[in-house]
């Protein structure tokens, strides 16, 4: 068995995530489901997501569409109460340096764009659709491996612009000193947020109930730290309807 909630993991949130998982374990046991004692927070994402004994994890919409849709079952999508988004949805800010005088995305057509992964909905797919809608894209790309590093690259001058997961941007503003050096240029349109998934062998309704009950039982301080509001159902069709960008050519 394996489980992970690594998508919004930070050192400052480690204890809250551990207590959240303990509540989920209690609720899973109540419906007759076994689960691992510890979260595999440092395991490779696809190793977790594609494990046939996956109990619970959180993935991203683009990996789900491209690789996981026929291998796992959707459980539900956490609602983080993000501004200007329906429950369970999120969007991406394009961030630039606070002192950069440019005011429109089209002004950055020759800029260096930092992104976390080519299979990231918030870091690559959503910004690609938004930029192409304005008739631009970036010729100079830096793949960083994480939203946090993408933002830091803009702050320290290695890149001029980046697109981030809206929830991650909230955490960056909360915890990272370099956030003061950045500002939001524009936002993408909202898309379905990062869903919780389980093995296709498991009953997703049982897992949904366990997670929702755990959220209800959470200590208010932990719930606030993780910005959790509730768990909502977003259909597979809604996830698959989001367009994919062209594959990056090496």
RODO-2510 file (C-alpha; in nm, 4 decimals, decimal comma):
residues 250
     n   res          X          Y          Z
     1     x     0,0000     0,0000     0,0000
     2     x     0,1071     0,3551    -0,0638
     3     x    -0,0345     0,7040    -0,0098
     4     x     0,0952     1,0556    -0,0640
     5     x    -0,0257     1,4139    -0,0356
     6     x     0,2874     1,5715    -0,1794
     7     x     0,1424     1,8333    -0,4124
     8     x     0,1269     2,1161    -0,1568
     9     x     0,3801     1,9744     0,0873
    10     x     0,6129     2,2229     0,2576
    11     x     0,8250     2,1891     0,5727
    12     x     0,5946     2,4351     0,7484
    13     x     0,2952     2,2080     0,6750
    14     x     0,4505     1,8700     0,7487
    15     x     0,2889     1,8263     1,0903
    16     x    -0,0536     1,9415     0,9671
    17     x    -0,0380     1,6984     0,6743
    18     x     0,0581     1,4160     0,9124
    19     x    -0,2384     1,4859     1,1410
    20     x    -0,4700     1,5148     0,8387
    21     x    -0,3520     1,1746     0,7179
    22     x    -0,4101     1,0199     1,0607
    23     x    -0,7723     1,1357     1,0435
    24     x    -0,8098     0,9953     0,6920
    25     x    -0,6645     0,6619     0,8106
    26     x    -0,9174     0,6478     1,0928
    27     x    -1,2013     0,7127     0,8505
    28     x    -1,0738     0,4580     0,5978
    29     x    -1,0533     0,1972     0,8728
    30     x    -1,4139     0,2760     0,9652
    31     x    -1,5224     0,1705     0,6142
    32     x    -1,3013    -0,1394     0,6155
    33     x    -1,0054    -0,0091     0,4146
    34     x    -0,6429    -0,0600     0,5128
    35     x    -0,3908     0,2182     0,4592
    36     x    -0,0194     0,2786     0,5235
    37     x     0,0865     0,4332     0,8519
    38     x     0,3018     0,6993     0,6862
    39     x     0,2644     0,9154     0,3763
    40     x     0,5271     0,8649     0,1051
    41     x     0,5811     1,2370     0,0588
    42     x     0,9262     1,2070    -0,0994
    43     x     0,8477     0,9265    -0,3434
    44     x     0,8496     0,9931    -0,7175
    45     x     0,5067     1,1166    -0,8230
    46     x     0,4389     0,8620    -1,0973
    47     x     0,5713     0,5783    -0,8815
    48     x     0,2965     0,6655    -0,6330
    49     x     0,0233     0,7407    -0,8860
    50     x     0,0754     0,4226    -1,0893
    51     x     0,1174     0,1867    -0,7954
    52     x    -0,1597    -0,0782    -0,8158
    53     x    -0,1902    -0,0618    -0,4369
    54     x    -0,2451     0,3157    -0,4278
    55     x    -0,4767     0,4103    -0,1425
    56     x    -0,4801     0,7868    -0,1900
    57     x    -0,2793     1,0573    -0,3602
    58     x    -0,3244     1,3942    -0,5263
    59     x    -0,2312     1,4408    -0,8897
    60     x    -0,2510     1,7196    -1,1476
    61     x    -0,5070     1,7489    -1,4251
    62     x    -0,2615     1,7136    -1,7127
    63     x    -0,0920     1,3901    -1,5906
    64     x    -0,4406     1,2563    -1,5255
    65     x    -0,5496     1,3315    -1,8826
    66     x    -0,2313     1,2084    -2,0492
    67     x    -0,1331     0,9028    -1,8480
    68     x    -0,3504     0,8175    -1,5500
    69     x    -0,7129     0,8383    -1,6655
    70     x    -0,7422     0,4652    -1,7369
    71     x    -0,5180     0,3518    -1,4499
    72     x    -0,6717     0,5212    -1,1443
    73     x    -1,0114     0,6344    -1,0190
    74     x    -1,1032     0,9905    -0,9296
    75     x    -1,2053     1,0355    -0,5659
    76     x    -1,2810     1,4074    -0,5457
    77     x    -1,1143     1,7461    -0,5625
    78     x    -1,0194     1,9505    -0,2568
    79     x    -1,1673     2,2988    -0,2472
    80     x    -0,9147     2,5539    -0,1234
    81     x    -1,1463     2,8536    -0,1494
    82     x    -0,9334     3,0240    -0,4142
    83     x    -1,0581     3,3684    -0,5240
    84     x    -1,2613     3,3929    -0,8446
    85     x    -1,2754     3,0146    -0,8820
    86     x    -1,5651     2,7710    -0,8470
    87     x    -1,5324     2,5146    -0,5685
    88     x    -1,2498     2,2751    -0,6524
    89     x    -1,1165     2,4901    -0,9368
    90     x    -0,7928     2,6868    -0,9553
    91     x    -0,6055     2,9159    -1,1914
    92     x    -0,2496     3,0252    -1,2609
    93     x    -0,0906     3,3642    -1,2015
    94     x     0,1792     3,4826    -1,4380
    95     x     0,4337     3,6327    -1,1999
    96     x     0,7011     3,8879    -1,2923
    97     x     0,9417     4,1007    -1,0907
    98     x     0,7682     4,3742    -0,8992
    99     x     0,9818     4,6428    -1,0619
   100     x     0,9353     4,5163    -1,4187
   101     x     0,7595     4,8001    -1,6062
   102     x     0,5829     4,5754    -1,8583
   103     x     0,2051     4,5555    -1,8088
   104     x     0,0748     4,3053    -2,0671
   105     x     0,1675     3,9448    -2,1376
   106     x     0,2334     4,0342    -2,5010
   107     x     0,5156     4,2580    -2,3807
   108     x     0,6958     3,9411    -2,2652
   109     x     0,6988     3,7555    -2,5987
   110     x     1,0807     3,7628    -2,6083
   111     x     1,1207     3,6951    -2,2346
   112     x     1,2513     3,3827    -2,0625
   113     x     0,9626     3,1781    -1,9213
   114     x     1,0185     2,9471    -1,6237
   115     x     0,7892     2,6473    -1,5769
   116     x     0,7923     2,3513    -1,3431
   117     x     0,7149     2,0530    -1,5681
   118     x     0,5882     2,0048    -1,9252
   119     x     0,3049     1,7855    -1,7882
   120     x     0,1858     2,0531    -1,5424
   121     x    -0,1631     2,1937    -1,5911
   122     x    -0,0972     2,5114    -1,3936
   123     x     0,2663     2,5596    -1,4880
   124     x     0,2479     2,4818    -1,8583
   125     x    -0,0897     2,3822    -2,0085
   126     x    -0,3018     2,6673    -1,8687
   127     x    -0,0417     2,9388    -1,9380
   128     x     0,0114     2,8011    -2,2893
   129     x    -0,3619     2,8250    -2,3670
   130     x    -0,3802     3,1741    -2,2164
   131     x    -0,0761     3,3047    -2,4030
   132     x    -0,1747     3,1507    -2,7355
   133     x    -0,5144     3,3146    -2,6939
   134     x    -0,3246     3,6440    -2,7035
   135     x    -0,1218     3,5340    -3,0026
   136     x     0,2070     3,4867    -2,8177
   137     x     0,4264     3,2186    -2,6644
   138     x     0,7825     3,2124    -2,5354
   139     x     1,0837     3,0978    -2,7360
   140     x     1,3092     3,0850    -2,4293
   141     x     1,1992     2,8294    -2,1696
   142     x     1,3547     2,7110    -1,8426
   143     x     1,2257     2,3896    -1,6850
   144     x     1,2755     2,4193    -1,3087
   145     x     1,1140     2,1103    -1,1535
   146     x     0,8893     2,3004    -0,9109
   147     x     0,6666     2,6071    -0,8906
   148     x     0,8689     2,7356    -0,5977
   149     x     1,1887     2,7283    -0,8011
   150     x     1,0127     2,8901    -1,0986
   151     x     0,9070     3,1807    -0,8792
   152     x     1,2561     3,2076    -0,7300
   153     x     1,4042     3,2147    -1,0816
   154     x     1,1975     3,5230    -1,1618
   155     x     1,2834     3,6882    -0,8315
   156     x     1,6595     3,6425    -0,8785
   157     x     1,6694     3,7233    -1,2496
   158     x     1,7256     3,3814    -1,4037
   159     x     1,3868     3,4195    -1,5772
   160     x     1,1558     3,7109    -1,6466
   161     x     0,8163     3,5448    -1,6105
   162     x     0,6648     3,2224    -1,4735
   163     x     0,3216     3,0670    -1,4294
   164     x     0,2357     2,9018    -1,0986
   165     x    -0,0349     2,6934    -0,9375
   166     x    -0,2676     2,9430    -0,7674
   167     x    -0,2617     2,7541    -0,4389
   168     x     0,1171     2,7297    -0,4489
   169     x     0,1365     3,1041    -0,5123
   170     x    -0,0721     3,1577    -0,1989
   171     x     0,1770     2,9494    -0,0002
   172     x     0,4744     3,1279    -0,1573
   173     x     0,3292     3,4628    -0,0512
   174     x     0,2769     3,3220     0,2954
   175     x     0,6178     3,1630     0,3513
   176     x     0,8815     3,2829     0,1010
   177     x     1,0656     3,6145     0,1585
   178     x     1,1348     3,6478    -0,2154
   179     x     0,7597     3,6818    -0,2812
   180     x     0,7953     4,0532    -0,2038
   181     x     1,0031     4,0860    -0,5201
   182     x     0,7195     3,9542    -0,7393
   183     x     0,3804     4,0686    -0,8643
   184     x     0,0998     3,9072    -1,0614
   185     x     0,0801     4,0225    -1,4226
   186     x    -0,2264     3,8257    -1,5368
   187     x    -0,4318     3,5185    -1,4428
   188     x    -0,5348     3,2236    -1,6566
   189     x    -0,8931     3,1001    -1,6752
   190     x    -0,9906     2,8562    -1,3968
   191     x    -0,9716     2,4823    -1,4636
   192     x    -1,0499     2,1787    -1,2436
   193     x    -0,8086     2,1612    -0,9522
   194     x    -0,5733     1,8878    -0,8385
   195     x    -0,7840     1,5731    -0,7840
   196     x    -0,7447     1,3022    -0,5259
   197     x    -0,7082     0,9592    -0,6841
   198     x    -0,7105     0,5965    -0,5726
   199     x    -0,6413     0,2586    -0,7302
   200     x    -0,9102     0,1357    -0,9673
   201     x    -0,9443    -0,1601    -0,7278
   202     x    -1,0851     0,0644    -0,4536
   203     x    -1,4330     0,2071    -0,4029
   204     x    -1,3949     0,5824    -0,4686
   205     x    -1,7154     0,6655    -0,2806
   206     x    -1,5791     0,5087     0,0368
   207     x    -1,2555     0,7024    -0,0012
   208     x    -1,4452     1,0264    -0,0730
   209     x    -1,6507     0,9836     0,2432
   210     x    -1,3400     0,9089     0,4483
   211     x    -1,1594     1,2210     0,3269
   212     x    -1,4627     1,4458     0,3636
   213     x    -1,5205     1,3206     0,7184
   214     x    -1,1519     1,3781     0,7966
   215     x    -1,1751     1,7370     0,6733
   216     x    -1,4802     1,7911     0,8917
   217     x    -1,2952     1,6541     1,1955
   218     x    -0,9742     1,8523     1,1418
   219     x    -0,8466     2,0920     1,4040
   220     x    -0,9378     2,4426     1,2823
   221     x    -0,5729     2,5493     1,2908
   222     x    -0,4676     2,2591     1,0665
   223     x    -0,7603     2,3186     0,8344
   224     x    -0,6619     2,6846     0,8040
   225     x    -0,2937     2,5995     0,7519
   226     x    -0,3791     2,3636     0,4652
   227     x    -0,6483     2,6052     0,3357
   228     x    -0,8938     2,3144     0,3114
   229     x    -1,2640     2,3943     0,2790
   230     x    -1,4225     2,0693     0,1615
   231     x    -1,4049     1,7927    -0,0978
   232     x    -1,6113     1,8245    -0,4167
   233     x    -1,6908     1,5993    -0,7130
   234     x    -1,5654     1,7080    -1,0560
   235     x    -1,6356     1,4650    -1,3378
   236     x    -1,3813     1,2764    -1,5440
   237     x    -1,5323     1,4402    -1,8518
   238     x    -1,4585     1,7861    -1,7095
   239     x    -1,0925     1,6949    -1,6588
   240     x    -1,0587     1,5405    -2,0037
   241     x    -1,2186     1,8435    -2,1711
   242     x    -0,9230     2,0675    -2,0795
   243     x    -0,6898     2,1064    -2,3824
   244     x    -0,3312     1,9844    -2,3800
   245     x    -0,0444     2,1961    -2,5170
   246     x     0,1883     2,0629    -2,7871
   247     x     0,4664     1,8399    -2,6603
   248     x     0,7895     2,0240    -2,5939
   249     x     1,0525     1,9295    -2,8505
   250     x     1,3973     1,8667    -2,7057
***
